[in-house]
Amino acid sequence: MSFFPRRYVDTMNTSATYVTEFILLGFPGSWKIQIFLFVLFLVFYVLTLLGNGAIICAVICDSRLHTPMYFFLGNFAFLEIWYVSSTTPNMLANILSKTKAISFSGCFLQFYFFFSLGTSESFLLAVMAYDRYLAICRPLHYPVIMTRRLCCILVSSCWLIGFLGYPIPVFSISQLPFCGSNIIDHFLCDMDPLMALSCAPAPITKLIFYVQNSLFLFFTITYILRSYILLLRAVFQVPSAAGRRKAFSTCGSHLAVVSLFYGTVMIMYMSPTYGISTLMQKILTLVYSVMTPLFNPLIYSLRNKDMKLALSKVLLGMRIVKNI
């Protein structure tokens, strides 16, 4: 996908200008604050890569984790690495940059990948809820239904829906005339700041984008809530307390990730943002774009006994290789 800066013709002065780059203001503060933020976000980014990478290695290396649940978890960790990488490296470079500039094409590519990966993540969370529902509510049919072929189809569908849903909307926005200011008061290229810089109102384009976003979020969160309502009803019917605890422990990690991700995303994209300050919008975006991928490996590894054992096995193997 390629984007080209649109020409804006000034009929009064018969001159033409091009918007070839945008300025991302990022977070305000002195140079010392910028250095602190750079170190903080760099640590977050490295920990995110290491944590999610460790989950992927554990799922691949430990045969006990070769089950549908951990197959989805490994794919989710892989998706989280790409999701955080769509914004954080540019944010880190922008903090140290004096110009804080991002090219026109780079801005819209980031916009496209950020929303595509975020949508893929929401659908994968719904698939993981479906997997837990089958495992607990229909345990006898689970091995027959959740085959390896179906797992691959479900994961591939999540990626396809995310990446095929945004080329036309994002390309349409990139073709709007951008004139005057090219300053974006954010740390990434997002929908509202970009639309605000266009000198030609495009209410239909904006409406289509928000309707599509809202439908994706509404469909996935509704399905997740429905799955867990049925799942909890089944859990309360389990006669043994140990069985209930095991079921709650299995689902608790997934619910924690869902709550953190959807809570902030729905505030940003399914509710009016005119009452939210610019700084608060940046913080909310930071939570679901940077903090959620960081917390994902912590939540799953700390609450899951099998994952903790697998991670210990991977780390032990790395130490042995290092010593050799």
Buried (B, 14 or more C-beta within 10 A) or exposed (E): EEBEBBEBEEEEEEEEBEBEBBBBBBBEEEEEEBEEBBEEBBEBBEBBBEBBBBBBBBBBEBEEBEBBBBBBBBBBBBBBBBBBBBBBEBBBEBBEBEEBBBEBBBBBBBBBBBBBBBBBBBBBBBBBBBBBBBBBBEEEEBEEEBEEEEBEEBBEBBBEBBBEBBEEBBBBBBBBBBBEEBEBBBBBBBBBBBBEBBEEEBEEBBEBBBEBBEEBBEEBBEBBEEBBEEBBEBBEEBEEEEEBEBBBEBBEBBBBBBEBBBEBBBBBBBEEBEEBEEEEBBBBBBBBBBBBBBBBBEBBBEBBEBBBBBBEBBEEEEEEEEEE
